[in-house]
Amino acid sequence: MRGSDVGAVERSLEQLFRLTVNRRMHQRQTEAVGADVTRAGYAILRCLDDAGELSLGDLARECSMDPGAASRQVRQLEEAGLVDRAGTDDGRVIALRVTARGRDVYRRIVAMRTAHMTEVLDGWNASDRSTLATLVDRLVDDLKKTPYRPERKRNAHA
């Protein structure tokens, strides 16, 4: 891929990411669902809703998060009554799970986001929506399997 093509993709993604962390949008979501759930918190709720119960380590892997970041998010979700801990058969590993309130909040967030995306993509045909989903999934898979290698600083004396 040519550098200018990659640059255009990077700029487009940066604009998308900026939209997803918009404070005004987050405030509207908080008001609509009755709980303050960050994007990372939403990812944790999604993973736990999908899996049922997970250890903190498995949750961090499933959510593609650093274990420390996952732990901080879990603590916030626990304090909000959205996630709780359960003992497991081995006694050492603690399983995390979504509470009934957490499941309700998660489903309200999903419904709100789905309604918004339905409106956003209203003018797109089914083929374009399918292509978008396929390409985004492909990008996510490639991002997960490609290690990030920051460009080394050029030697100023060279």
N, C-alpha and C positions, 0 to 999 in steps of 0.2 A: 504494500500500500504506500502511496506517495505521501510525503510529509505534509503537504497542504491538505490532503484528504483526512489524515489523522488529526491535524490541527482543527479542522472544521468539526470533526466528530467530538473532539475534546471540548471545544467551545460550546457545542450544543448540549453535551452532557452537563457541563458546568452550569448552564442556564437551567436545566432541568433540576439539578441538585439544589440550586439556590431556591427554586420554587418550592421544593419539598421541605425546606427548613424555614419558610416564611412565618414570622411570628404571628401575623394577622390570621393566617390559615390555622395555625396551631391553637390560637385563642378561640376561634370559631369551633374547632373540633372539641376543645375542652368544654365549652358551653353546651354544645349539642349532645355530648355523651355523658356529661356530669362527672368527668374525671380527667385529671391532667396526666396524659400518657404520652411520653416522648416517642420518637420514631424507633429508638432502640427498645423501649418498653413494649411498643406494639409488636416488634419482631419477636420478643420473648413470649408475649401472649400468644402469638400465632404458632410458634414452635411448640409451646406447651399444649395448646388446644389441639394441634395435629397429633402430638405424640401421647398425650395423656399425662405421663409423668416422666421426668428426666432428672438425672443428677446434674449438678451445676456444670461439671466438665462436659457432659454430653450436650447440655443446653448451649454452652458457649460454642462448641463445634457446630451444632446445628444452625445457630444464628450467625456463624462466621464472626464471632466476637472474641476479643481478648478475655480471658477468664476474669481478670480484675474488673473490666467494664461490665461484664455480665453480672458479676456479684453485686456491683453498685446498683445496677438496674433492678435486679431481683429485690434488693433491700428496699428500694423506693416502692416497688410494686407490692411488697409485703406490707409496708407501712400504710399503703392505700387500701389494703384489704383485697387486692386483686390476685395475689399469689400466696400460697402457703407451703409449708414443708411437711413431709411425711416420712416417718422412719421406714426402712426397708428390711427385708428378711436378714440381710447380713449385718445389720446393726450399725455399720460404719457409714455407709453411703446414705445421704439424705436425698430423697426424691422431692422435686419441686412440682407443683401442680397448680392449675388455675382454679380459683375459688368460684363459687356460683356468681358472685358479684363480678369477678374478673371476666368470666365467660360472657356475662350480659354486656359489660362495657366493651369487650372485644367485638362482640357481634354488632353492637351499635356503631363502632368505628368502621367495621367492614361495610355495613349498610350505607353509612355516610359516604365512604370513599367510593363504593361501587356506584352509588347514585351520581356522584360528581363525575366519575369517569364515563358513565353512560351519557351524560350531557356533553362532556368534552368530545367524545368519539361519535356523537350522533350523526355527523355528516360523513363519517368514514364508512365505506362498504365493508362487508364481512371479510373479504379477501385481504383488504388493507389492515383490518384489526388483527386478523390471524397472522399476517406477515410481521406486524409489529411485535406481537407476543413471541413469535418464533425468534426474531432477531434479538429482542431483549433477553430472552432465556439463553441464547447462544452467547451474548456478550457477558452475562453473569457467569456462565460456566467458564468462559475463557479468562475472565478476571480472577476467578477462584483458583484456576490452575496455573496462572502465570505469576511467578514471584515478582514483587515490585523491586525494581533496581534503579534507585535514583541515579541520575547522571552524575558522574564524578566531576568535581571541580577541575577545571582546566589549570594546568600548571602556568602560573603567571610568568615564569621565567623562560618558558619554551619558545 
